[in-house]
Each structure stands twice: as structure tokens, then as C-alpha cells.
Amino acid sequence: MVLPVLYSYRRCPYAMRARMALHYAGISVEIREIVLKAKPAHMLQVSPKGTVPVLVLPDGSVIDESLDIMRWALQQHDPEDWLDSQAHQAQAEILITENDGPFKRGLDQYKYAIRFPEQPPEIYRAQGEEFLKQLEARLHQHIYLLSDQANLADIAIFPFVRQFSMVDQAWFEATSYHRVKAWLQAWLESERFSAIMQKYPTYVD
């Protein structure tokens, strides 16, 4: 049996969410762990943009955007209705768009503040906090971001909140985002997250 190939980088939040969806959907893949400074030639051939994740299906089809990989996986098998297509799809799209846009930009500026000397790190962190405040308010209403059931939005967003929390862990732990911290910790302690974070040797082609 020829498995789909997933080019991945273990710590990349985009790759994390793709791996989470594939694992949840029960789709076995051949994971090829890359080094960002020495990307495999085949990966660049099938996806010239050069970013992970990249999923190469057995028929040669290529899916090289993390959200598209997630949706493809859930379309194959979605036992807990993470796509939630009728009830919360529009809200999920709005949240994910904000995560992937303004929050990710603020996260990068906060994490790599030395590259953005125009403002002190605290300013960039405050920009990211605006999104955390929104998540905290949502989590006061439900167990998960959109309801009491996990949704595509939860999986798409939590790896980025994880990354934000790790920039200054002492600061994050001292904040009043108690629901966000509990929500994040639950995902980090889940069997699914442990499964997708196992280490693989670097792939060389």
C-alpha cells in the first residue's frame, strides 16, 4: 500500500494542525521531517513555495496549504464532526482568518522582536492579546471555542496560541486568561497531540 507523503516540520504550528487532522481522521501518512535550511528537492518540486506542510497523495495530487489538508482529511473521516458544517462553519472561518492574519503577524513580531525594533516586544504582545481576549470570552460560554464540542477552529488555532505562550512562559502563566490556559493545556495533554509530536529522523532525498 502506497501511503500519502507529508512533508512536515515538527514544531511548525501549520504542520501541527495538519498532522492533528490527519491523525484524528485515521489517515496513515509517511511523514518526512525536513530541515528548513535544507529542504528536500522533491518537496520543492511539487510545491515551489517551499513551506510545510505539503501532502502528496498516491495519485500525485498535492495539497500544500495546512487548512486545505485539514479539510481534506476531515472530508475522508470526521467521527466527531469537527467540520461542523451546518452550525458553526462561518464563525470558524472568521476565527481562523483572524488567527492566520492579525494574530500570526503579531505573534511573529513578538517572538522575533529583535527583527522588528520599531516597537518594544510588549507592544507586539499586546496586539496578540486582543485575540486572546476574544478566545477567553468565547471559552467563558463554552468548553471549546464555538460550542461544547471541538471544532476545526480549535485545532487550527491552538498550535499558534501554544507558540504565543512559549515566548514568555512566566508572563503567560501569570495572566488572567484562565480559560485559554485550561483549553490550551487540555489539547497539549491530549493523546492526539502526543501522537503527532513524536520525533522522526530528518528526511534526506
PyMOL commands that set and color helices and strands:
alter all, ss='L'
color gray80, all
select helices_A, chain A and resi 13-24+41-46+66-76+89-111+113-115+121-139+152-167+169-174+178-188+191-196
alter helices_A, ss='H'
color red, helices_A
select strands_A, chain A and resi 5-8+30-33+54-56+62-63
alter strands_A, ss='S'
color yellow, strands_A
deselect
rebuild
show_as cartoon
